[in-house]
Amino acid sequence: MASFIYYVFPFFVVLLALEAVATRARRAPDGRAIRGYEPRDAVASVTMGLGNVVISLGTKIVVLAAYTALYQLRVFELGSAWWVWVLAFLGDDFCYYWFHRASHEVRFLWAAHENHHSSRYYNLSTALRQSWTTPFTGPVFWAPLALLGIPPVMIFTAMAVSLVYQFWLHTELIGKLGPFEWLFNTPSHHRVHHGRNVQYLDRNHGGILIVWDRLFGTFEVEDEPVDYGLTSNIHTFHPLRIAFHEWRALGREVAGAGSLGEALGAIFAPPGWSADGSTLTAHQLRRSPSRQEL
């Protein structure tokens, strides 16, 4: 099925070791300055990735059972012809876009996803900095595919292919790729996604295809140096703190809310929302004429 993702993990580690050697010059082939690797940061990212693999092994059993149950209620009888695989690919990429976008626009989903953005460095090890809680928050976004008639084995395979594809996006060594970038996600597009520059916040959510961002108004071209990380960086290499610090912050805000409305806002409003307007969301920052770069 999609278990091959666990077998390619060692190859990911080999590739990031090769990239670490290649980035010692601190310059990309097109002359852009790059940050390269920080050993403690890379170790934290690999640890996060291993934790995600272990957790996902458990959750996938439950998710597979749920998708199988939904498949029994399918609206269409699609079978397993080649064109159904194409539908599975497109459906997975569409669902991934909305999962990824929601993970940036809904606070409790951001708490699960945020650790992937917590590195100030951008390299292949960053691709492995995967959440320990998105295995619980993510599967609902793909559930409609099973209900529509996509066999669960196809859903899981398409998800695994997308995850493998996205690995190579996390590098500064590859510049822009011309016409390829009109349809597909590329390192340039994904560097934008990891930027804390105001113009780059909550942009380029696509997995394999970039067309969803172009269609739904979340596309941004890379046209200035990217400042990687969070709007408020966490300054830690400890995996447990990376994984759960945003959940703790969310819990504190809910506990300190002055009303039910404030508590619900802390949970479901976009990151940066505040009842008194003391902090701003990405949308508010972009619209502010006096916005400051972070």
N, C-alpha and C positions, 0 to 999 in steps of 0.2 A: 504494500500500500504506500503510505507516505513516510514509512520508517527510514527511508534512505537519508533523510535529513540528519539522523543521528550518525550515519556513517561518514558524511561529508564534513562533520565538525572538525576532525583532525586535519583535514586539508585546509580548512579555514585558518587554523593555527599556523600551519606551515606558510601559507600565503602572507599572513600578517608579519611573520618573522622576516620574510623576504622583503616586504614593504618597509619594515623598520630599517633594514640595511640601506634600501634605496633612498630613504628620506633623510639620511644623515647629511646630505648636501644642503638641506633646508630650502631647496628651490624646486619647483615643479618644472617639467620640461619647457613650458611656455614662459618661464621666468617669474611666476607668482611665488611670493614668499609662503612657506608652509611651516607648521609648527613641529611636524614629525611626531615622535613618540616620547612619552613620559612613562618610564617603566612601571611605577606604582599605579598610574592611571590604566595602563594596558592590562595589568594583572587584575585590577578591579573589574574591568570590562569582561575579561575572560571568565572570571568567577561568576559574574552575573549571568553570562551565557550558559555556563554549566548548571547553575541553579535553575534557570528557565527550562533547560532540557529535562532535568529530573522532575520538576513540577508538572511539565507538560505530559510526561509519560503517564502520570496518574490521571490528569484531567481528561486526556483524550479518550480514555475508556468510557467515562461518563458522557462526554460529548458525542462520541460515536453512537452510543445507545440512544441518545436523544435525537440525533439526526436520523437514525434508522427508524425510530418511532414516527417521526415526522414524514419520512419517505413513504411509510405505509398509508399516509393520508394524502399523498401527492395529488396535485390537481391535473397534471399531464403525465401521460405514459411516454417517456422519451426514449427509453431503452439505453443502449450503450454504443450507438453508431459514432463515427468519427466526428460528425457535426455536433454531437452532444458534448464531446470533449472540448470543442471550440466554445460552445455555450458555457461550459464549466469554467474555462479560462476567463472569458469575458465577465461571467457572473462573479467569479472570485475577485477579479480586479475591481469591479464595481463595488462589491461589498467591502473590500479592503479600503477603498477610498473613503467610504462613509464611516467605517470603524476608525480609521486614522484621523479623519477630520473631527469626528465626535470626541476622540481622545484629546484633542486640542481645545475643544470648545465647551466641554462639560467638565466641571471641576473634579468630580469623583473619578471620572475616567482618566483625566489628566494625572491624578494622583497615581494611577496604575502605570501610565505611559511615561511620565516625566523623567524617570531615571535614565531612559534611553538618550535623553538630551542633556544629561548632567555633565558630560565631559567637555572640558575646554579645548580638547584636541579632536581632530577629525582624521581618522585613519581606519583601517580595516578592523582594528580591535573595537572601535566604537560600534560596528555592526553587531558585535557579540554582546554588547551591553543591553541585554534584553530583560524585560520586566519579570518579576516573580509573581505578579498579580494579574497581568493581562490574560493569562490562561483561564482566568475566571470571568473577566469582564468582556472578553472578545467574542466567544463563540456565538452569542445571540445574533450577531450581525450577519453570520453566514447561514443561520437556520432557514431563512426563506428559500434558499436554493434547494434544500431537501424537500420542502413543501411543494415547490414548483415541479419537482421530478428529476432533479440532478442526483444520481446515486451518491451516497456518502463517500464511497471510495474515490470518486472523481473530485468531490469537494476537497477531501484531505490531500489528494495528490496535487491539485491546483494550488492549494495553500502552501504546500511544501516547495513547489516550483517557484512561487512568488518569493518565498523567504530566501531561497538560494540565489535568485536573481538579484535581490536587493543587497546582498553582501558586497558586491563590487562597486556599489554606489558610494560607499563610505571611503573615499580616497581623495586626496588632493593632487595625486600624481597625474590624473587624467583631466585634460582640459575640455573645452566644448567640442561637440561631435557633429556639428553641422546639421543637415536635414534629419538625421536620426532623432534629434531632440524634439522634432515636431510631434512625434507619436509616442516616443518611449521616454521613460524616466532615465536619467543619466547622473553621473557624479556631479555635474554642474547644477542640475536641478535640485539634487538632494542636499548639496552644500547649502543652498538657499534655505531649505527646510530646517537645517540645524543652526541657522543663524539667529543671534539675539538682536541683530540690527532691527530697528522698528519696522522698516519696510519688508523685512523677511519673516516677521512673526506670523505663524499659522498659514504658511504658504507651501505649495507643492506637496500635497498629501498622497500622491499616486504611488502605487506599488510598482508594477511593470510599465503600465501606460501612463502618460502624462495628460492624455486627452480629457480625463475627467476634470482635472484642475482648469484646463482651458474652457471647458463647457460650463463649469459651475463657479467661475470667477475667483479661483484661489491660486492662479498661476502667477509666478513672479520670476523674471529672468535674473540671472546672476550678473550684476553690473557694477558692484563695488566689493571690496574685500569683505569676507565674511568673518564676523566676530562670533565664535562658537560658544555654546553654553546656554545657561538659563538667564532670564532677566535678573534673577537674584541667585548667584552661584552658591554652591553648598560647601566648597572647599574641604572635601573629605575624599579619602580613597577607601573607606570602610564599606564593604558590600551591604551590610545590614542597614547602615545609615542611608546609603544610596537607594536601597530598595524601599525603605519605609518612612523616610523623613517627611515626604509630602503627605502621606496618610496621617502622620502625627500632627502636622500643621493643620490639616483639614479637621481632625478631631478637636483640636484646641479651638478652632473658629466656631465649630458647631456648639461646643460646650459653652463658649462665651457669648453666643448669640443672644440678643435682647428680645427676640420674638421668634415665633415659628417661621415667619416669612424670611427673617434673616438667616435662620438655620437652613431652610430650603435653598435660599440663594447661595449660601456657602457650598452646598452640595451640588446643585444643578446649574448654577450660573457659570459663565466662562471664567477661566483662571484670571485673577486680577480684579474680579468684581468685589466691591465693598459697599455696604449699606450707606456709608457716609461719603462715598466718593473719594476717599483718601488714597485709594489705589485704582489703577485703570486697567481695563482689558486691552488686548491687542487691538481690537477694533477701535476703541476709544483713543488709544495712542496714535493710531494712524490718522484719525480724523482731527486730532488736536493741532491747531496751527502753531502752537508753541512747544510741540513735542521735543523731547531731548533724546539724543541717542543714549542707550543704556551703558 
